[in-house]
Structures are given as C-alpha cells and as structure tokens.
Amino acid sequence: MKAVSAKLAFAVAAAGIASYSVMDAVMKDMSILHGAYSAVLWRSVAGVFVLGPVFLARRKAWPGRAAMTLHIARSAVAGASVLLFFWGLVRVPMAQSVALTFLAPLIALFLAAATLGEQIRRAAIGGSVVASMGVLVIAAGQVQAHASAEVVLGSVAVVLASILYAGSLILLRKQAQVADPLEVALFTSIVLGGMLLVGAPWFSAIPPVAYIPHILGAAALGSVSAMALAWAYGHAEAQVLAPAEYTAFVWAALLGWWVFGESVSLYTVAGAALIIAGCIVAVRGSTTAPAPQTEAAA
C-alpha cells in the first residue's frame, strides 16, 4: 500500500464526514415530506443501484452463509437505528441530534465488554460520566426552552438510535472479518431495503418522479462518505482520524441553520463539548480503533 501523509488521510476523512452531513440534510428534508420510513426505504433501494454495478464489475464472489447471517443481523439493528434517527431528526435540530449520536462509540465500549468479553477500562467509566453530563446539559436546554413533547420524543428517539447504532458497531467488527466495505454497504442496502419493502404497502408510497434526484443524491452521498472513510482509515491510524468525526457537529449546525433555519443553543454546544470530551477520555490509550460515526452501510 502506497504511503500517504496523515494530513491527506485526515482531509479525506473530513470530506467523508461532510458528505454524510449533507446526506443527513437531504434525508431530513425527505423525511419531513414523505416520512422517515419512505426516506430510508427508497435510499436503500437507490443504494443497491449505486453500489450494485461496482460490486458486479469487481466480479466478487457472493457472500457465504456466515457473512450473509451477519449482513442480515446488522441490517436489522442498523435499520432500526436509522429509522429512529431520521424520525427524531424531523423533530429535533440537526446539531442537537448529531451531538447525541456521539454517544454511540461510548456505548459500544460497554456493549463490547458484555458481548465480546472486552475489559471495561477505567477511562471508559470516567468518559461515560462526562458524556452523561453532556446529555443532561442538552436536556436542561430543552427544559429551559420549554420544548414540546414532539421535540422531547425526537431526542429520545435519537438516543435510542445511538444505542442501536452502538450495537451495529459491534456487529460491524465481526463483519469486517468476513467482508470488505463495499460488500457490507451493498448487502446492508439490499437486506434493509428488502425488509422495509415488506411494510411499504402500509407505511410508504412510490415517491414522486421529481424527488428521485434527491433519493439518488442521498444514496450517492452516503456511498461517497463510506468509501472516503474506508480509504482514510486504511491509510492512517484511528487516533489521527478520530477528531474528524466530530466535525459533523459543525456541519450539522451550519446545514441546520442554512437549510432549515435552525438555531443552535449554548446548551447544545456545551452538551456536545462534554459528550465529545467524554468520548475522547474513554478511548484514550485504547489499542482498538473506534469505528467511524457514519453508518457506511446504512
């Protein structure tokens, strides 16, 4: 593998995060107009058309039983996470939603201890305390702003999505041992799209022709993000690239303001800072690479 500079790898990772943030804005718009279920369903279907030709062109073998079992299991968990996230994103400002998703890597540390037998380090416990304070600060901001029941439910949905996403990260570790990023992304789109099609007659509808560019755009942005992050993490250490993950908060704040007219409260900024600090404390000195925030496969 050709050596590249850490700065270049960081720049590519940051570009991947920016691409995913724009996709979040497109998905929020689609979720507002057509519902989160339809938005996730048709993005998954579009993802198959975007990634399928690339997979076939590489003439890769069809995944075996073990790999397919993991694809199905993670698709179910990641799919529930994505649905909850975008349902919540409709009701909660983008910056606040993204700040709450930063809990996922921290939760994953504890799930890894419970499911993979990994030891819980003291730093992880300390980091969880700091991050929990960040969540409380964001909640205090909602109380101070007299947030509606819809906003509170949206925030709860995003937190639940983060928990499920953390579970998907554990499964992703196992997936990475039997499949490359392209296969993971494609077959998650296939499985998730297939699962959601079952409920489509009741929860979705054929999207208007005028909205097809948005659907294809969301799928393309997600694919670009996945490939950019996979390349970056293949050329630089996780500890170098991890800070790029948190640029998502800046993009979410800017896009939320520009596209949806959302404001960012000091409570959200302070809470995000505490959550990020908690995650950094938790992974400090860890020998394992934290998984990217973006749901490359979902």
Summary of the structure (lengths in Angstrom):
residues: 298
radius of gyration: 18.4
end to end distance: 27.7
largest distance: 56.6
contacts: 1052
relative contact order: 0.23
helix: 79%
strand: 0%
